[in-house]
Amino acid sequence: MKKVLNILKIYREERWIALAATIIFALLNSLTVIRYYGTFSQLTDNYHKLFVQTFRVSGFDPLTYEVLSNWCTAYNVYRHPLLAFFMWPLNQINQGLMLLTGTNFATIVAAIFLVACSVYSCLFLFRIFTRVVEIRKVSAYILCFFYFGFAYIMLSSMVPDHFIMSMTALLLTLYIAGMKLKRGSALNAWQTILLFFFTAGISLNNGLKVFLAALVTRRKKFFRPGFLLLAVALPSLLMWGFARWEYRTYVWPKEMARHEIKMRKDREHTAQIRRQVRDSIGAKDSAAVEKMVRKIKQQKAVETYRANRKKIWNRNTGKPFAKGEFMRWTDKTTARIPVCVENLFGEAIQLHEQNLLGDVLRNRPVIVRYSYAANYIVEAAIVLLFVLGVWFGRKSRFLWTALSFMLMDVALHVGLGFGINEIYIMSAHYMFVLPIATAFLVKASESASGSRRWASSAVTVLILLLALWCWIWNVRLILQYFSFV
């Protein structure tokens, strides 16, 4: 317990960055609260409809507001098996406030929690820079400022979705793994289990990254039967088993109820068509009537299919590699290079002015291009810093651990195409690898001597200028969106 509390302790040298981060993230969250508090503070008997139909910030889901207002397993239980349960204490706080005041404070409770997660994300990243990579504090401040200026990192810190929680857990995992590598030790079984519990509980696929960290720190010891059984196989089976139980207990009954309602409406609709056919043709032959009913229903089904094909959410969804339970969510037809340029390293870092914060399921094309060459120059500079950082840190096992996190997501989203049409939404799961890699370039420039010492100043100034650009560009557009949405 003492070690856990030490992780959460804010040390003397971190107080200023913690204070600055708290102020900045509180201001960002105030935009969301101000925009939606008037509508979302009302009490209702259908919070899902209220929040989902009203909240509009890119493709982010406001399900956290629903869980805080009326606890339920609103999240996909297979992707986020423990997330609703992690939110239960906050739900109880909001329930108490609702009973006392008759007002729903979900937006404010969520904002406070998001600020806390964002501040600790910043602190864990700062510790990675100063204690693991070991760059100067000034450079660490600039890199933190640089990273949180990325568009969808900034947005993740101010919207009621799970991404900032995932980022906090992943940065904590990387920080602990980095310190283990630095000391020549390894993640033990209980640390691996605990990190997996929180990380996979928030987002199941991210639990694999905990195992990657354990593999790098333990090396051959990772494959010891006792560790594989206790720290890998057993937690994975328990997590999956819990997700299955959660589905059967909370989701299946609701799905069956919705299915029954749908079937009842379909029967009523069929009976209405049957009556109309009998009235119109005056047929007494039941076989002829049923034949006409089937023909009308088939015609309506074709019309519905054609109408759906024209809708933007269908046009923005590529063809899957296969039609299995999970493979049907893949995408083999969406062009990868434009996605990488405009979304993976584009929208994720700098918002597009056209279709600003639009949703690909509602009103945004998958590919939107910048109007100014400056945006592409900034993007190229950031990617170049990342590539140079990988080169200078190529001998670091810690950097390869971080890169393995990103490569797993790139393989999932770009390779298989899971969520490729809005890949920027997932930025908080892997984009922190860019400043971490850049930190190795900064470290190399700081260690330069003699005539090469100018390199340190040049790299630092370039990162600072890019950070200022991202903050000014993105904050301007976010303010514009929240003012005129």
Secondary structure by P-SEA (a helix, b strand, c coil): caaaaaaacccccaaaaaaaaaaaaaaaaaaaaaacccccccccccaaaaaaaccccccccaaaaaaaacccccccccccccccccaaaaaaaaaaaaaaccccaaaaaaaaaaaaaaaaaaaaaaaaacccccccaaaaaaaaaaaaacaaaaaaaccccaaaaaaaaaaaaaaaaaaaaaacccccaaaaaaaaaaaaaacccaaaaaaaaaaaaaccccccaaaaacccaaaaaaaaaaaaaaaacccaaaaaaaaaaaaaaaaaaaaaaaaaaaaacccccaaaaaaaaaaaaaaaaaaaaaaaaaccccccccccccccccccccccccccccccccccccccccccccccccccccccccbbbbccaaaaaaaaaaaaaaaaaaaaacccaaaaaaaaaaaaaaaacccccccccccccccccccaaaaaaaaaaaaaaaaccccccaaaaaaaaaaaaaaaaaaaaaaaaaaaaaacc
